[in-house]
Amino acid sequence: MPSKAAALALSSHPGPSVAFAAITVGLGFGAGLEPVKLVFLGASMLVGQLSVGLSNDWLDATRDAAVGRTDKPIAREWIGVPPVRTAAWICLVAAFALALPLGWLSELGLLVAIGAAWIYNLGLKKSVFSIVGFLVGFGVLPAIATLARPVPAAPALWATGVAALLGAAGHFANTLPDLDDDAATGVRGLPQVLGRRWSSALTYLILLAASVLEFIGTGGFAFIPADIGLGAAIVITVVGGAMILRPTRWHFRLIILAALIDVVVLVFAGSRILA
């Protein structure tokens, strides 16, 4: 059995939290933020996302125990709900404190992003409108970065659109492995209503749309990363579509690959994300 500290760290979903923070820092770098602000941007988003992961495990503790989730420390009785709940609130407050140097506009964007994730955890996930939390939470990411500039600037609409689409795809990709557990515990979000086959197909199309939007937004053939990204998205969509009637774990892997490519292109877009 791991220590309480290790169990608490595992309850925070550290992998996705670090990835989310890295994406935000990449967008901040592209927006031209100075190093000090990049540190506060990454730290505030990291701690905010840790609060999201902790709140997820705290709020889903009963459901996770019911289906025997071996990847959840609370379900395995490595740690109790109270310390996870307390840590979630501490991280939430700390995130907004760390965002103060970014300016009130950027902090407002962080509030929207983290708030959308908390609202999802608090019950939106059980609604057919579950995707809204991801559309909003991801869609505001470019704005958090661009509004932290010395002279705040709005993000380009295409960048906001791509981020929102990545959020929608992330919602489906994150849910696909847990559809059976969700069905057993009464969670009926949009992916659960659509089912595995339709959710997989829709995710491929969403990621392809994100690649097309990146291609157009960055100037078409003038930006090589977007050209490569679009070509890869087309190949992945065709391969995934050919297997759409088969219940294979390759759908999840291909979706993650396509999403990663779109994220890399968005980060490499640099100052193109500015309106």
N, C-alpha and C positions, 0 to 999 in steps of 0.2 A: 504494500500500500504506500503511495507517495505521501510526502509531507503535506500539511495543510496549505503551506505556501504554494507548493507545486500544484495541488488540486485547485487552488484558487486561480492560478495562472492558466491552467487548462480550461477552467470554466469561462475564461474571458475570450475564448476563440482567438488566440494570438495570431494564427496564420492569416485569416482574413483581415484582422485589424492592422497588421503590418502592411499587407498588400494595399489596403485602402489608403493608409497614410502615405505609402510610396507613390501611389498614383497622384495624390493631391500635391505632394512635393514636386513631382514631375511637371504637373500643370503650373505650379507656382514658378518653377524654373523657366518654363516657356513664357510665362507672363512677365518675366524680368524682375522678379523679387530679389532683393539683396539677401545675402546669406543668413543674417540674423532673423529676418522674417521667415525665411524658409524653415529655420529650426523651429520657430514658434508655430508655424503652419503645420509642420509634420507632427510636432508634439501634441498640439491641441486635437488634431484629427485622430492620432493614435489613441490618446486617452479617451476621447469621445467614443471611438469604436470599441474600446475595451469595455466601456460602460454598456454598450449595446449587447456585446457578447455575454456579459455577466447578467444583464437583465433577462436575456433570452433563457439562460439556464435556470435562473431563479423562478421566472414566470412559468416555464415549461416543466418544472421539477416533477409534478404529479404525472403529467403525460409521459415524460421520459422514463419514469419508474415503471409505469404501467406496461410499456412495450419493451422494457429491459434494455434500454440504450446503454451499451457498454462503453460508449465514447463520452458519456456525460458523468463527471465526477460526483454530482449530487445523486444521480440514479444508482451509482455504484457505492454510495454511502462513504465516499472518501472525505466528504465535507458536507456540512449542513446548509440549509437555505439562508439562515440569518447572516453569516459572514459574507456570502455571495451577494445578498441584497445590499448590505452595508457598503461593500466595495463598489457596487454599481453606482450608488448615489454619490460616493466620494469621487469616483472617476468622472461622473457627469459634471459635478461642480468644478473639478480641477480643469476639465477641458475648456470651459468657458473662461476660467481665470487665465489659462495659458494663451487664449486667443485675444486677450485685451490689446497686446501690441499690434495686432493686425488691423485695428480700426473697427468702428462699430458696424460698418456695412458688411465687412467680411465676417464679423462675429455673428451678425444676423443670419448670414448664409449658413454658418456652422450650426446655428440653432435650428434652422429649417432641416438640414441634413440629419443631424442627430435626433431631432424631434420626430422626424418621419420614421426613423428606425425604431424608436421607442414606441410610437403609436402602433406600428406593425406588431411589435412584440406584445403590446398590451391587449391586442384583440383583433386588429385589422387583418391579421393572417387568416382568420377564420371566415372572412368575407370574400365574396367574389370580386371585391374592390381591392384585394390584397396587393395587386400590382401597383396601385397608386403610391404606396409607401416607397417602392423602389424607383418609380419614375421620378418622384420628387427628390428623394434622398440622393440619387445619383445625378439627376439633372442639374442640381445646384452646385455641384463640385467645381466646374470651371469658374463660376461666379465667385466662390470663396477665394480662389486664387487671384483673379483679376481685380477684385475689389480691394485686395490688400496692397495694391500698388500705391506708391506715394501720391499719385493722382489716380484715384479709383476709376477703373474702366469697366464697362459692361463686356461680357464675353460675346463672341460671335454666336448668332442663333444656331448655326450648324453645329458648333461645339456643344452647346446646351442640348441640342437634339440627339447628338451621338451619345453623350453621357446618359441621357434619359433612356435611350434604347438599350445601352449596355446594362442599365439598371433592370429593365424589363427582362432582358435575357438572363441576367444574374438571378432574378427571382425564380424563373423556371429551372435553371441549372441547379440552383441551391436546393430546390424542392424535389426534383426528380428522384434522387436516391431514397427519399423518405416518404414517398407516396403511400406505401402500404402502412407504415406506422401512423401516418396522418389519418388515413381512413379508419384505422382501428380506434383512434381517439377523438374522432368527430371534427377534425379540422377540414373545412370545406372552402379553401381559398380557390382562386381562379385555376391554378395548375391542377388541383385535385378534382375540380369540376370538369375540366377538359379531359383529364386522363393522360396517361403516359405518352401515347402515340401522338395525339394532337398537340400536347405541350412540346414534345420534341420537334415536331414539324414547325410549329410557330416560332420556336426559339431559333431555328436555322434561318427562317425568313427575317426575323428581327435583326439578327447579326449581319445578314446580307444587306439589309436596309441601312444599318449603321456604317458598313463599309462603303456603300454607294454615297451616303451623305458625306463621309470623310473625303472621298474622292472628289466630289463636287466642291465641297467647302474649302479644300486646300488648293484648288486651282486645276483640278483634273490631272492631265499627264505632266504637269509642271512639277509635281511633288512625287518623287519615286516611291517613298514608303507607302503612300496611299495607293499607288498603282499596284504594288506588290500585295498590299492588304486586300484590295478588291479581288485580285486574281486568286488569292488563297481562299477568300470567302466563297467565291463561286465554286471552286473545286470542292471545298468542304460541304457546301450546300448540296451539290450534286451527289457526292458520295453518301452523305447522310440521308438524302432523299431516296436513294436507291435501297437503303436499308430500313426505311421508315416503318415497314410492316413487320420487322423483326424485333423482338424484345432483347436487344443487346446493350451491354454497358458501353459499347463504342459510341453511342449517341452522346452520353455524358462527356466522354473524353474529347470527341470532336467539337462539341459545344464549348468546352473550356478552352480548347486550342483557338477556336475562332474568336472568342471573347478576348483572349490574351493578345492576339494579333491586333484587334481593334484598339485595345488599350495602348499598346505600344505606338501605333500610328497617331493616336490622339496626343500622347505625351510628346512625340517627336515633332508634332505640328508647331511647337514653339509659339512664337508671337502671332501665328495665324489664328490662334484661338481668341484674339482680341477683336472686338467689333470694329 
